[in-house]
Amino acid sequence: MHDHEPSERLASYADVLAGELPGTWTSSHLSLETQDGLTELSDRVWDLDLIAASLADHPLQQAAVLSRPDGAQLVVLHRHEGRDGFLIAAVAPRALPDEAYRGVPEPNGIALADDPFLGAEQVASDLLARYDSALAQARRNALDGIQPSQPDRIVLTWQQDGSVATAPIGDTAGAVLEANGFIQDPQSGIYRLGGDDTRAQARALRAIGPQLDALGIGTALQHPAGRNSPTSTPAAVPQTPATTHAPATRTR
């Protein structure tokens, strides 16, 4: 690699790396102009080893993010202390709840050679396999607390973090959910509606009932054992009792 400015070197390296990894990856660059994005990215770095130690001493000022269509992401960072090469780490999907990471080994990041072609070989033979395995396990865990839906009936399940999750069958219901604030995890197919704003959440849940009913799709709202109903239960969504697995604390 030629000795360009640090940001240019990082962006150039990440562009080549993305093109050499198996599958389809795109590269984007974050800098201090997007500080909120860097802070959010730092919180999702899925590492408790080399990259975590680096971030503790050197908060992110720029990074390159490699993204795959299924939602997987890798972050490429500068090395410090005058060392050549770069660091790369897996990124935890924002769509999964904390409890989905229970018992999932951290796919800790690695140091990369200064040559992006050699770096791609390192990622493909090591980090990528561990990351895909961890992703699959976390997504399976996320399904444990969600009751199955049917083509003509979706089941919404309250989660311990206050969100509501569902795994509808077919695109018709999914479009209604997304129009009302649900966010889908692209690989697992799970739709989640956050609970940070309980009034907005209640309005969305009230709205989807008649919208889905007009399409011939029924709805049911499940309350896990031990969870109290919200102050304003959406009248348009009938309730049916169910028992779900109580999620554990996220370890990431």
C-alpha positions in Angstrom: 0.0 0.0 0.0 1.2 3.5 -0.8 1.7 6.0 2.0 -1.5 8.1 1.6 -3.2 10.1 4.3 -4.5 7.7 7.0 -8.2 8.1 6.1 -7.4 7.5 2.4 -5.3 4.5 3.2 -8.1 3.0 5.4 -10.8 3.6 2.8 -8.6 2.2 0.0 -7.7 -0.8 2.0 -11.3 -1.5 2.9 -12.5 -1.1 -0.7 -10.0 -3.8 -1.9 -10.7 -6.0 1.1 -14.5 -5.9 0.4 -14.0 -7.0 -3.2 -11.8 -9.9 -2.2 -13.9 -11.5 0.5 -16.2 -14.4 -0.3 -19.8 -13.3 -1.0 -20.9 -9.7 -1.8 -19.6 -7.0 0.5 -19.7 -3.2 0.2 -17.5 -0.7 2.0 -18.3 2.7 3.6 -16.2 5.1 5.6 -17.1 6.8 8.9 -15.1 9.8 10.3 -15.5 12.4 13.0 -18.1 14.2 10.8 -20.3 11.2 11.7 -19.5 11.0 15.4 -22.9 9.5 16.4 -22.3 6.7 13.9 -18.8 6.0 15.3 -20.2 5.9 18.9 -23.0 3.5 17.9 -20.5 1.4 16.0 -18.1 1.2 18.9 -20.9 -0.1 21.1 -21.6 -2.9 18.6 -18.0 -4.1 18.1 -18.3 -7.8 18.9 -15.0 -8.4 20.6 -13.5 -8.8 24.1 -9.9 -9.2 23.1 -7.5 -7.3 20.7 -10.0 -4.8 19.3 -11.7 -4.1 22.6 -8.3 -3.3 24.1 -7.5 -1.0 21.2 -10.8 0.9 21.5 -10.3 1.3 25.2 -7.0 3.2 24.6 -8.0 4.8 21.2 -11.7 5.8 20.8 -12.8 5.6 17.2 -12.1 8.7 15.1 -12.6 6.9 11.8 -13.5 3.4 10.6 -14.4 1.5 7.5 -17.5 -0.7 7.6 -17.9 -3.7 5.4 -21.5 -4.8 4.9 -23.1 -7.9 3.5 -26.7 -8.1 2.2 -27.8 -10.4 5.0 -26.9 -7.8 7.6 -23.5 -9.0 8.6 -20.9 -6.3 9.1 -17.2 -6.0 9.8 -15.3 -2.9 10.9 -11.8 -2.1 9.8 -9.7 0.1 12.1 -6.2 1.6 12.2 -3.5 0.0 14.3 -1.7 2.2 16.7 1.8 2.5 18.3 3.3 2.8 14.9 2.4 -0.7 13.7 1.7 -1.5 10.1 -1.5 -3.1 8.9 -5.1 -2.8 10.3 -7.5 -4.4 12.7 -10.8 -5.9 11.8 -13.7 -7.0 14.0 -17.2 -8.4 13.7 -20.2 -6.1 14.4 -23.1 -7.3 16.4 -26.5 -6.8 14.6 -28.5 -4.0 16.1 -31.8 -5.9 15.4 -31.1 -8.7 17.9 -32.0 -8.2 21.6 -29.3 -8.5 24.2 -30.6 -11.9 25.4 -29.9 -13.4 22.0 -26.2 -13.3 22.8 -26.5 -15.7 25.7 -23.9 -18.4 25.5 -22.5 -17.2 22.2 -18.7 -17.0 22.0 -17.3 -13.6 21.0 -16.0 -13.8 17.4 -13.0 -11.8 18.5 -11.2 -9.7 15.8 -7.8 -10.1 14.3 -4.8 -8.0 13.1 -4.5 -7.8 9.3 -1.4 -7.6 7.1 -0.9 -4.3 5.3 -1.6 -6.1 2.0 -5.4 -6.2 1.5 -5.3 -9.4 -0.6 -3.4 -11.2 2.1 -5.8 -9.6 4.6 -8.8 -11.0 2.8 -7.3 -14.5 3.1 -6.9 -14.0 6.8 -10.5 -12.9 7.2 -11.9 -15.7 5.1 -10.0 -18.4 6.8 -10.5 -17.3 10.4 -12.7 -14.4 11.5 -15.5 -14.9 8.9 -16.1 -18.5 9.8 -16.3 -17.7 13.5 -18.5 -14.7 12.9 -21.0 -16.6 10.7 -21.2 -19.3 13.4 -21.8 -16.7 16.2 -24.4 -14.9 14.0 -26.3 -18.2 13.4 -26.3 -19.1 17.1 -27.5 -15.6 18.2 -30.3 -15.6 15.6 -31.4 -19.0 16.8 -31.4 -17.7 20.4 -33.6 -14.8 19.3 -36.2 -17.1 18.0 -36.6 -18.9 21.4 -38.9 -16.2 22.9 -41.1 -15.8 19.8 -44.2 -17.8 19.1 -44.6 -19.0 15.5 -47.1 -17.3 13.2 -49.3 -18.7 10.4 -50.0 -17.2 7.0 -53.4 -15.9 8.2 -52.4 -15.0 11.7 -49.3 -13.3 13.2 -48.3 -13.7 16.8 -46.7 -10.7 18.5 -44.7 -11.5 21.6 -43.6 -9.1 24.3 -39.9 -9.3 25.1 -38.1 -8.8 28.4 -36.6 -5.5 27.1 -40.0 -4.1 26.4 -39.9 -4.6 22.7 -42.4 -6.6 20.7 -41.3 -9.3 18.2 -42.9 -11.4 15.6 -41.9 -13.7 12.7 -44.7 -13.4 10.1 -45.1 -15.7 7.2 -45.1 -13.9 3.8 -44.4 -10.4 2.7 -47.9 -9.0 3.1 -47.9 -8.8 6.9 -44.2 -7.7 6.8 -45.0 -4.6 4.8 -47.7 -3.6 7.3 -45.3 -4.1 10.2 -42.5 -2.1 8.6 -44.9 0.8 7.8 -45.7 1.0 11.5 -42.1 1.1 12.8 -41.1 -2.6 13.0 -37.5 -3.3 12.0 -36.7 -6.7 10.4 -33.5 -8.7 10.9 -32.7 -9.7 7.3 -31.4 -13.2 8.1 -33.7 -14.5 10.8 -36.8 -12.7 9.5 -37.7 -11.4 12.9 -39.6 -8.1 13.1 -39.1 -6.0 16.3 -40.9 -2.9 17.5 -38.8 -1.0 20.2 -40.2 -0.1 23.5 -38.2 3.0 24.3 -41.3 5.2 23.4 -44.2 3.3 24.9 -46.8 5.7 23.6 -45.5 5.3 20.0 -45.3 1.6 20.5 -48.9 1.4 21.7 -50.1 3.5 18.7 -48.3 1.2 16.3 -49.8 -1.9 17.8 -53.3 -0.4 17.7 -52.8 0.6 14.1 -51.6 -2.8 12.8 -54.7 -4.7 14.0 -57.3 -3.2 11.6 -54.7 -2.9 8.8 -53.9 -6.6 8.9 -57.5 -7.5 9.4 -58.4 -5.7 6.2 -55.9 -8.1 4.5 -57.5 -11.2 6.1 -54.7 -11.6 8.6 -55.5 -12.0 12.3 -53.3 -10.9 15.2 -52.6 -12.2 18.7 -50.5 -10.6 21.5 -48.5 -13.0 23.7 -47.4 -12.0 27.2 -44.4 -13.9 28.6 -44.8 -15.2 32.1 -43.9 -12.7 34.7 -44.4 -9.7 32.5 -47.0 -7.1 33.3 -49.1 -5.6 30.5 -48.3 -2.0 29.4 -50.6 0.7 30.7 -52.4 1.0 27.4 -52.9 -2.4 25.9 -53.7 -2.1 22.1 -57.4 -2.9 21.8 -57.1 -4.0 18.2 -54.8 -6.9 19.1 -56.5 -9.8 20.9 -54.5 -11.4 23.7 -53.8 -15.1 24.1 -51.8 -16.5 27.0 -48.4 -18.2 26.3 -45.3 -19.2 28.1 -42.0 -18.2 26.6 -38.4 -18.7 27.6 -37.0 -16.0 29.9 -34.0 -14.5 28.2 -30.7 -14.0 30.0 -28.5 -11.0 30.3 -26.4 -10.3 27.2 -22.7 -11.0 27.6 -21.4 -9.0 24.6 
